[in-house]
Amino acid sequence: MSIEVGSVVEGVVTGITNFGAFVELPEGKTGLVHISEVADDYVKDVHDYLQEQEKIKVKVLSVDERGKVALSIKRLQEQPENRDHSRSSAPHGHGPNHHDFHRGGRRGGYNAAFEDKLSRFLKDSDARLTDLRRKTDSKRGGRGSRHSN
């Protein structure tokens, strides 16, 4: 099976860092689930959601020219949330390795939508500010060079 953007593949967590988790994919490739793509809610520690050697399903977000594969767990979970808004006590595997978007029961539907919007806004805002600073600093010739008197 080829690893293509948008496809859902199964892999094994091979390493956990403070910025995400590395997942071994089919064909011996490795991808990264960034900490922001682990769950819908704020993830302080990836260890709270994943364990090494755990089998998980991930969605392929991108594959760059160097072969780096970006993965997401939370984007898989958005689909079931849209289909069924109830928080049923479904009989399917709520064991220690089951990862659903409302782990621990910390969030309701309204908070989840708000937190998603807030998270996206903060990421977009930070990216725009960084880009703006880069552009203005280069026009001024770096910091403080304008004051040449």
N, C-alpha and C positions, 0 to 999 in steps of 0.2 A: 504494500500500500504506500503510495506516494504521499508525502507530507505537503498538503496544499493549504493555502490561506482559506479559512472558513471551515475546514474539515475538523471533525471530532475524532481524537485518537486516544488510545489508552497508553499510559506510561507508568514508570516507576520512579518515585521520588528518590534521587540519589544524593542530594545534598540540600541543606537548609542554611541560608545566610540571613543576615539582618535585613537584606533588601529583597528577598524572595526565595524561591525554591527551584533547584535544577531537576529536570525530569528527563529520564532516558526514554526516548521514543522508539518506535519501530525503525528498522534499518540502521540501528546503532547511533542515531542522531540524538543530540541533547538539546533541550529547550529550557527557557527560563520563564517561570511564572513570577512576574514582579509582585511585590507585596501589595500593590494597589489592585491586582487582578486575582487575589486569593479569595476574597469574600466581599459581599455587598457592604458590610459594616467596616468600621475602622479596625485595622489589623495592627496591633502594636507588636505582636510577636508571632511569626509564622508558625512556630512550634505549637501554638494554641489550635491550629487548624490542620497541620500536616505532620506526618512522621516519616522518617527515612524508611525506605523499602516498602512504602505503602503504594498500592496500585490505585491510580486515579484516572479519571477521564478529563481531558483538557480540550479547549478549542484553540486552533492555530490562528493567531492574530496576524502575524507577518513573518516573512522569511527574507532577510536582507541579502545583499549581494555577497556578503562574506559567509553566508550560511547560518547566521544567528536566527534562532527561532523564538519568537515571542508567543507566549501561551497565556490562556486565561481559564480560570475555574469559574469565576463569578459570571461570566457571560454565558456559560452553559446554564446557570441557575436562573437567569432572567426568563428563559422560555417557560419553565414550569410555573413560575410566579404569575406570568401573564395569563396562563390557561386557567389557573385555579387560585382564587384569592383567599380561600379559606385556609385556616391553619389546622388541617385535619391531623388526627393522630394516625397517619398512614402506617400500615404494618411493615413497610419496606425498610429494612436495616437501619435502625437508629442505634447501632452499636458504637463502639469507640472510634471506628474508622469511617463512620458515615458523616459526610460533610454537606449539610444543606445551608441555605443562605440565612436561616434564622437560628443557627446553632446557639444553644443556651437560652433560647426564648427571649433574647434581649430586645427584639424589635418587632413592631407591628408594621402593617402595610404602609400607613401614612408616613411614619418616620423613615422607612426604607426609601421611599420615593424622594423625600426631602433631603436625606443624607446623600443620596446619589447625585441629586442636582447640586447640592452644596459642594460635594467633592469635585465634580466636573468643573464647576465655576472656579474653585480655588486653583485647580491645575491649569485651566485656561488663563486665568488672571496672572499666575506666576510666570507662565510661558510668555505671555504678552509683555509683562514688565521686564523680563530678562531680555527679550528681543529689543524692546524700546531702549533699554540702557546700553545695549551693545551698539545700536545705531547712533544714539546721541553721543556716546563716548568717542566713537570713531570720527564723528564730525568735528568734535572739539579737539581732537588730537590727544585723547586720553584725559585723565583727571587732572584738574588744576592748571593745565597748560594755557588756559585762556587769560590768566592773570600774569601777563609778561611785563607789566610796568615796573 
